[in-house]
């Protein structure tokens, strides 16, 4: 039932040729919640996860992204006093 509505939304958004499922939406929702600062326990309850370790996956994704962003920074051009 949700897949039919999902396909309608994707078509309206101009997204075609990609296999996107309801699970993809849940994953994106959780990742964006963690990225915006929602605490992990709130996200756990929003997703109805019985165990916070399941939800922790989304926090780990964000930690990895932050680590990669920090590694891209270069301090070579900063004058030291």
MMTF fields as JSON, N, C-alpha, C and O atoms, coordinates in Angstrom:
{
  "mmtfVersion": "1.0.0",
  "mmtfProducer": "UNKNOWN",
  "numBonds": 323,
  "numAtoms": 324,
  "numGroups": 81,
  "numChains": 1,
  "numModels": 1,
  "chainsPerModel": [1],
  "groupsPerChain": [81],
  "chainIdList": ["A"],
  "bondAtomList": [4, 2, 8, 6, 12, 10, 16, 14, 20, 18, 24, 22, 28, 26, 32, 30, 36, 34, 40, 38, 44, 42, 48, 46, 52, 50, 56, 54, 60, 58, 64, 62, 68, 66, 72, 70, 76, 74, 80, 78, 84, 82, 88, 86, 92, 90, 96, 94, 100, 98, 104, 102, 108, 106, 112, 110, 116, 114, 120, 118, 124, 122, 128, 126, 132, 130, 136, 134, 140, 138, 144, 142, 148, 146, 152, 150, 156, 154, 160, 158, 164, 162, 168, 166, 172, 170, 176, 174, 180, 178, 184, 182, 188, 186, 192, 190, 196, 194, 200, 198, 204, 202, 208, 206, 212, 210, 216, 214, 220, 218, 224, 222, 228, 226, 232, 230, 236, 234, 240, 238, 244, 242, 248, 246, 252, 250, 256, 254, 260, 258, 264, 262, 268, 266, 272, 270, 276, 274, 280, 278, 284, 282, 288, 286, 292, 290, 296, 294, 300, 298, 304, 302, 308, 306, 312, 310, 316, 314, 320, 318],
  "bondOrderList": [1, 1, 1, 1, 1, 1, 1, 1, 1, 1, 1, 1, 1, 1, 1, 1, 1, 1, 1, 1, 1, 1, 1, 1, 1, 1, 1, 1, 1, 1, 1, 1, 1, 1, 1, 1, 1, 1, 1, 1, 1, 1, 1, 1, 1, 1, 1, 1, 1, 1, 1, 1, 1, 1, 1, 1, 1, 1, 1, 1, 1, 1, 1, 1, 1, 1, 1, 1, 1, 1, 1, 1, 1, 1, 1, 1, 1, 1, 1, 1],
  "groupList": [{"groupName": "UNK", "atomNameList": ["N", "CA", "C", "O"], "elementList": ["N", "C", "C", "O"], "formalChargeList": [0, 0, 0, 0], "bondAtomList": [1, 0, 2, 1, 3, 2], "bondOrderList": [1, 1, 2], "singleLetterCode": "X", "chemCompType": "L-PEPTIDE LINKING"}],
  "groupTypeList": [0, 0, 0, 0, 0, 0, 0, 0, 0, 0, 0, 0, 0, 0, 0, 0, 0, 0, 0, 0, 0, 0, 0, 0, 0, 0, 0, 0, 0, 0, 0, 0, 0, 0, 0, 0, 0, 0, 0, 0, 0, 0, 0, 0, 0, 0, 0, 0, 0, 0, 0, 0, 0, 0, 0, 0, 0, 0, 0, 0, 0, 0, 0, 0, 0, 0, 0, 0, 0, 0, 0, 0, 0, 0, 0, 0, 0, 0, 0, 0, 0],
  "groupIdList": [1, 2, 3, 4, 5, 6, 7, 8, 9, 10, 11, 12, 13, 14, 15, 16, 17, 18, 19, 20, 21, 22, 23, 24, 25, 26, 27, 28, 29, 30, 31, 32, 33, 34, 35, 36, 37, 38, 39, 40, 41, 42, 43, 44, 45, 46, 47, 48, 49, 50, 51, 52, 53, 54, 55, 56, 57, 58, 59, 60, 61, 62, 63, 64, 65, 66, 67, 68, 69, 70, 71, 72, 73, 74, 75, 76, 77, 78, 79, 80, 81],
  "secStructList": [7, 2, 2, 2, 2, 2, 2, 2, 2, 2, 2, 2, 6, 6, 7, 7, 1, 7, 7, 7, 7, 2, 2, 2, 2, 2, 2, 2, 2, 2, 2, 2, 2, 2, 2, 6, 6, 7, 7, 2, 2, 2, 2, 2, 2, 2, 2, 6, 7, 1, 1, 2, 2, 2, 2, 2, 2, 2, 2, 2, 2, 2, 2, 2, 2, 2, 2, 2, 2, 2, 2, 2, 7, 7, 7, 6, 6, 1, 7, 7, 7],
  "xCoordList": [0.816, 0.0, 0.869, 0.575, 1.923, 2.793, 3.622, 3.974, 3.937, 4.769, 4.065, 4.72, 2.753, 1.995, 2.085, 2.363, 1.85, 1.928, 3.355, 3.568, 4.323, 5.731, 6.058, 6.733, 5.591, 5.855, 5.222, 5.781, 4.058, 3.409, 4.263, 4.464, 4.769, 5.623, 6.896, 7.316, 7.507, 8.743, 8.489, 9.275, 7.39, 7.047, 6.823, 7.305, 6.096, 5.836, 7.117, 7.216, 8.098, 9.378, 10.328, 11.419, 9.917, 10.763, 11.864, 12.837, 11.727, 12.724, 12.262, 11.2, 13.086, 12.704, 13.914, 15.046, 13.669, 14.737, 15.567, 16.559, 15.197, 15.934, 15.019, 13.821, 15.579, 14.794, 14.834, 15.803, 13.799, 13.708, 12.535, 11.423, 12.808, 11.798, 11.429, 12.068, 10.391, 9.99, 11.134, 11.32, 11.896, 13.035, 14.064, 14.669, 14.261, 15.176, 14.72, 15.535, 13.403, 12.867, 13.103, 13.469, 12.899, 13.145, 14.61, 14.929, 15.49, 16.927, 17.312, 18.048, 16.824, 17.116, 16.561, 17.241, 15.325, 14.702, 15.557, 15.834, 15.979, 16.771, 18.116, 18.557, 18.763, 20.063, 19.942, 20.781, 18.908, 18.706, 18.359, 18.776, 17.604, 17.284, 18.56, 18.77, 19.401, 20.654, 21.544, 22.156, 21.618, 22.455, 21.994, 22.807, 20.679, 20.162, 20.217, 19.822, 20.707, 20.912, 19.875, 19.942, 18.919, 17.941, 18.672, 19.452, 18.417, 19.159, 18.766, 17.65, 19.698, 19.579, 18.39, 17.786, 18.047, 16.921, 15.585, 14.65, 15.495, 14.279, 14.125, 13.033, 15.213, 15.172, 14.8, 14.03, 15.347, 15.019, 13.507, 12.927, 12.885, 11.437, 10.635, 9.581, 11.129, 10.438, 10.411, 9.452, 11.475, 11.568, 11.036, 10.978, 10.651, 10.156, 11.195, 10.858, 12.452, 13.499, 13.459, 13.398, 13.495, 13.467, 14.779, 14.799, 15.874, 17.19, 17.897, 17.895, 18.491, 19.171, 20.374, 20.797, 20.927, 22.081, 21.694, 22.535, 20.441, 19.962, 19.986, 20.396, 19.558, 19.511, 20.916, 21.157, 21.823, 23.198, 23.874, 24.809, 23.414, 23.969, 23.931, 24.874, 22.845, 22.692, 23.673, 24.175, 23.939, 24.924, 26.318, 27.125, 26.604, 27.904, 28.104, 29.211, 27.04, 27.113, 27.49, 28.335, 26.868, 27.16, 28.577, 29.258, 29.034, 30.4, 31.405, 32.403, 31.146, 32.029, 32.052, 33.112, 30.887, 30.808, 31.534, 32.209, 31.41, 32.11, 33.62, 34.383, 34.035, 35.465, 36.024, 37.09, 35.313, 35.77, 35.822, 36.745, 34.838, 34.825, 36.013, 36.641, 36.323, 37.452, 38.774, 39.702, 38.864, 40.092, 40.335, 41.477, 39.279, 39.421, 39.966, 40.429, 39.911, 40.41, 41.931, 42.612, 42.434, 43.872, 44.224, 43.611, 45.196, 45.639, 46.933, 47.54, 47.357, 48.613, 48.647, 49.706, 47.512, 47.478, 47.279, 47.195, 47.202, 46.966, 48.308, 49.188, 48.46, 49.699, 49.749, 48.757, 50.885, 51.064, 51.777, 52.722, 51.304, 51.935, 52.898, 53.528],
  "yCoordList": [-1.188, 0.0, 1.266, 2.213, 1.291, 2.472, 2.592, 3.7, 1.474, 1.5, 2.248, 2.96, 2.102, 2.8, 4.318, 5.057, 4.769, 6.206, 6.712, 7.807, 5.906, 6.272, 6.475, 7.441, 5.588, 5.712, 6.985, 7.614, 7.356, 8.605, 9.802, 10.707, 9.818, 10.923, 11.021, 12.116, 9.878, 9.883, 10.432, 11.224, 10.007, 10.487, 11.997, 12.706, 12.491, 13.927, 14.718, 15.873, 14.099, 14.764, 14.655, 15.226, 13.922, 13.772, 12.754, 12.759, 11.883, 10.84, 9.59, 9.039, 9.152, 8.015, 7.115, 7.591, 5.84, 4.902, 4.472, 3.765, 4.873, 4.46, 3.605, 3.871, 2.587, 1.729, 2.331, 2.142, 3.044, 3.677, 3.055, 2.975, 2.619, 1.943, 2.789, 3.799, 2.35, 3.02, 2.983, 3.93, 1.887, 1.777, 2.879, 3.407, 3.222, 4.329, 5.629, 6.401, 5.859, 7.056, 7.034, 8.056, 5.885, 5.76, 6.036, 6.737, 5.481, 5.653, 7.128, 7.662, 7.775, 9.191, 10.04, 10.937, 9.761, 10.479, 10.389, 11.405, 9.173, 8.976, 9.686, 10.323, 9.579, 10.225, 11.741, 12.385, 12.31, 13.759, 14.205, 15.279, 13.389, 13.724, 13.783, 14.735, 12.771, 12.747, 13.915, 14.566, 14.185, 15.278, 16.633, 17.534, 16.777, 18.064, 18.201, 19.23, 17.164, 17.27, 16.586, 16.694, 15.885, 15.145, 14.038, 13.291, 13.933, 12.933, 11.524, 11.282, 10.615, 9.248, 8.509, 7.668, 8.804, 8.116, 8.577, 7.784, 9.842, 10.334, 9.683, 9.245, 9.616, 8.967, 7.487, 6.944, 6.852, 5.447, 5.27, 4.358, 6.132, 6.016, 6.394, 5.814, 7.364, 7.75, 6.597, 6.446, 5.787, 4.661, 3.364, 2.338, 3.412, 2.229, 1.114, -0.066, 1.494, 0.497, 0.036, 0.858, -1.268, -1.815, -1.556, -1.411, -1.499, -1.357, -0.147, 0.03, 0.673, 1.878, 1.531, 2.357, 0.34, -0.04, -0.101, 0.127, -0.402, -0.385, 1.041, 1.27, 1.985, 3.393, 3.986, 4.929, 3.455, 3.958, 3.936, 4.7, 3.076, 3.002, 4.381, 4.763, 5.127, 6.436, 7.452, 8.321, 7.346, 8.226, 7.907, 8.812, 6.628, 6.229, 6.765, 7.161, 6.779, 7.341, 8.81, 9.278, 9.54, 10.961, 11.184, 12.097, 10.369, 10.502, 10.301, 11.018, 9.335, 9.083, 10.278, 10.664, 10.863, 12.034, 13.224, 13.954, 13.432, 14.538, 14.325, 15.266, 13.094, 12.773, 13.083, 13.687, 12.674, 12.931, 14.426, 14.898, 15.17, 16.622, 17.277, 18.172, 16.847, 17.41, 17.082, 17.89, 15.921, 15.532, 16.371, 16.497, 16.947, 17.782, 19.167, 19.875, 19.552, 20.868, 20.91, 19.939, 22.018, 22.203, 23.461, 24.51, 23.365, 24.491, 25.104, 25.943, 24.683, 25.148, 26.656, 27.27, 27.264, 28.686, 29.595, 30.812, 29.045, 29.857, 30.268, 29.432, 31.574, 32.061, 31.675, 31.806, 31.205, 30.879, 32.034, 32.611, 32.353, 33.46, 32.913, 33.679],
  "zCoordList": [0.0, 0.0, 0.0, -0.73, 0.802, 0.842, -0.429, -0.834, -1.058, -2.259, -3.389, -4.15, -3.514, -4.565, -4.366, -5.31, -3.143, -2.845, -3.051, -3.572, -2.639, -2.809, -4.285, -4.642, -5.131, -6.563, -7.136, -8.035, -6.612, -7.033, -6.642, -7.451, -5.406, -4.943, -5.777, -6.153, -6.063, -6.852, -8.253, -8.773, -8.851, -10.19, -10.17, -11.053, -9.173, -9.057, -8.832, -9.245, -8.177, -7.918, -9.104, -9.083, -10.138, -11.32, -11.151, -11.905, -10.177, -9.934, -10.664, -10.376, -11.618, -12.436, -12.646, -12.736, -12.722, -13.037, -11.847, -12.021, -10.652, -9.46, -8.602, -8.502, -7.989, -7.105, -5.705, -4.97, -5.346, -4.037, -3.303, -3.824, -2.087, -1.288, -0.069, 0.228, 0.619, 1.853, 2.87, 3.633, 2.878, 3.795, 3.522, 4.456, 2.262, 1.913, 2.573, 3.076, 2.563, 3.203, 4.709, 5.291, 5.347, 6.79, 7.102, 8.062, 6.29, 6.499, 6.354, 7.184, 5.319, 5.103, 6.235, 6.734, 6.644, 7.747, 9.004, 9.643, 9.361, 10.576, 10.477, 11.434, 9.329, 9.143, 9.258, 9.888, 8.656, 8.735, 10.155, 10.587, 10.876, 12.267, 13.109, 13.861, 12.982, 13.754, 13.331, 14.178, 12.026, 11.522, 12.043, 12.248, 12.257, 12.724, 14.24, 14.789, 14.919, 16.356, 17.226, 18.45, 16.634, 17.436, 18.186, 17.595, 19.489, 20.258, 19.83, 19.371, 19.989, 19.479, 20.087, 19.421, 21.327, 21.967, 21.385, 21.268, 21.025, 20.373, 19.005, 18.645, 18.241, 16.931, 17.095, 16.304, 18.115, 18.387, 18.525, 17.936, 19.293, 19.519, 18.277, 18.016, 17.513, 16.284, 15.279, 14.522, 15.279, 14.353, 14.952, 14.273, 16.217, 16.937, 17.007, 16.904, 17.183, 17.399, 18.846, 19.761, 19.056, 20.411, 21.138, 22.361, 20.384, 20.981, 20.376, 19.158, 21.211, 20.727, 19.848, 19.039, 19.99, 19.156, 17.679, 16.81, 17.393, 16.008, 15.477, 14.339, 16.272, 15.878, 15.818, 15.064, 16.588, 16.65, 15.285, 15.046, 14.396, 13.041, 12.379, 11.686, 12.59, 11.963, 12.558, 11.845, 13.836, 14.47, 13.945, 13.737, 13.73, 13.194, 11.786, 11.42, 10.996, 9.644, 9.722, 8.958, 10.642, 10.783, 11.292, 10.826, 12.24, 12.743, 11.614, 11.533, 10.75, 9.616, 8.676, 8.183, 8.426, 7.554, 8.137, 7.411, 9.43, 10.098, 10.039, 9.82, 10.234, 10.189, 8.802, 8.686, 7.751, 6.384, 6.092, 5.429, 6.583, 6.371, 7.061, 6.495, 8.265, 9.006, 8.319, 8.343, 7.717, 7.026, 5.78, 5.339, 5.204, 4.008, 4.323, 3.429, 5.587, 5.978, 5.904, 6.232, 5.482, 5.428, 6.201, 5.999, 7.073, 7.872, 7.349, 8.015, 6.149, 5.58, 5.355, 5.484, 5.021, 4.711, 5.908, 5.744, 7.092, 8.296, 8.883, 9.091, 9.152, 9.766, 11.224, 11.942, 11.663, 13.076, 13.753, 13.215, 14.937, 15.687, 16.703, 17.432]
}
